[in-house]
Every structure is written in structure tokens, then in C-alpha cells.
Amino acid sequence: MILDASMVGIQFVFATMIGFAIGYLLDTKVFKTFPWLTIIFFILGLIAGFRDLFRMALKSTKTEDESDKKNQ
């Protein structure tokens, strides 16, 4: 659980940067539409990062609720 919590920030940054990199490479090497695909994939990377953050928060809340029920 603690390891998962420490990875949230890293996962968020990686998701954002991977989205940016994919968009940038598609823009400059394949479609020559700079900056549109870069912006779109950057936003998709942000969404993926926030989704992972939300999932981790739900998982953490569920784990805490289960441990509270066991302690009662």
C-alpha cells in the first residue's frame, strides 16, 4: 500500500510525458500537423494520469474501510 502511494506522482508524470512524446513524434515525423497532435496527446496523458490517481485513491479508501471494519 505504501509503495503504491509513493508511485502515484511518478505514474502521473510518466503518463503525461508519454502522451506528450507520442503526440510530438506523430506531429513532427508522421503527419506534420504540429502542434495539434501534441496538444491532444498531452491532454490524453493528463487524463490517464488523473484516472490512475483517482483509481489509487479509491483503492486506498476501500482498503482503509476494510481495515476499519476488521478493527471494530
Backbone torsions as a table, in degrees:
resi	resn	phi	psi	omega
1	MET	NA	-44.5	-179.6
2	ILE	-66.9	-38.3	178.3
3	LEU	-63.5	-40.1	177.9
4	ASP	-61.7	-42.7	-178.8
5	ALA	-65.2	-34.9	-179.6
6	SER	-74.6	-18.9	-178.7
7	MET	-89.1	-8.7	-175.9
8	VAL	-59.7	-47.9	-178.9
9	GLY	-64.1	-41.6	179.9
10	ILE	-65.7	-43.2	179.6
11	GLN	-63.6	-38.8	180.0
12	PHE	-63.4	-46.6	-179.5
13	VAL	-66.3	-43.5	179.1
14	PHE	-62.3	-43.4	179.9
15	ALA	-61.2	-42.4	179.7
16	THR	-65.8	-45.9	-177.3
17	MET	-70.6	-34.7	176.8
18	ILE	-66.0	-42.1	175.5
19	GLY	-60.3	-43.8	178.3
20	PHE	-62.4	-45.2	-177.3
21	ALA	-64.5	-42.7	178.9
22	ILE	-62.8	-45.8	178.9
23	GLY	-62.5	-41.9	-179.7
24	TYR	-64.6	-44.9	179.7
25	LEU	-64.4	-42.2	177.4
26	LEU	-63.8	-39.2	179.9
27	ASP	-66.2	-46.3	-172.6
28	THR	-86.5	-31.6	-174.1
29	LYS	-101.2	-31.8	-171.4
30	VAL	-106.4	-59.4	-169.3
31	PHE	-101.3	-16.1	-180.0
32	LYS	55.7	44.3	-178.9
33	THR	-113.4	24.4	-174.4
34	PHE	-50.6	131.8	12.0
35	PRO	-107.7	12.4	-168.8
36	TRP	-65.5	-49.7	179.6
37	LEU	-67.9	-31.7	176.1
38	THR	-61.1	-46.0	-179.7
39	ILE	-65.4	-45.6	-178.3
40	ILE	-61.9	-47.9	-178.4
41	PHE	-71.6	-29.4	174.0
42	PHE	-63.1	-44.6	178.3
43	ILE	-65.0	-40.9	176.6
44	LEU	-62.7	-37.4	176.1
45	GLY	-64.7	-40.3	175.9
46	LEU	-62.4	-43.4	178.9
47	ILE	-61.6	-43.2	178.4
48	ALA	-63.3	-39.6	178.0
49	GLY	-64.1	-44.0	178.2
50	PHE	-67.6	-34.3	177.2
51	ARG	-63.2	-44.0	177.0
52	ASP	-63.6	-40.3	178.0
53	LEU	-62.1	-43.5	179.5
54	PHE	-65.4	-43.8	178.4
55	ARG	-61.5	-40.8	179.7
56	MET	-65.5	-39.1	178.3
57	ALA	-65.5	-42.0	177.4
58	LEU	-63.6	-41.8	179.1
59	LYS	-63.4	-41.3	179.4
60	SER	-65.4	-42.5	179.2
61	THR	-64.7	-42.4	179.7
62	LYS	-63.6	-41.6	179.4
63	THR	-64.8	-41.0	178.9
64	GLU	-66.3	-40.1	178.2
65	ASP	-62.6	-42.1	179.4
66	GLU	-65.8	-38.9	179.0
67	SER	-70.6	-33.1	176.2
68	ASP	-66.2	-38.8	179.3
69	LYS	-66.4	-36.2	179.6
70	LYS	-68.4	-34.0	-176.4
71	ASN	-77.7	-16.2	-177.3
72	GLN	-84.3	NA	NA
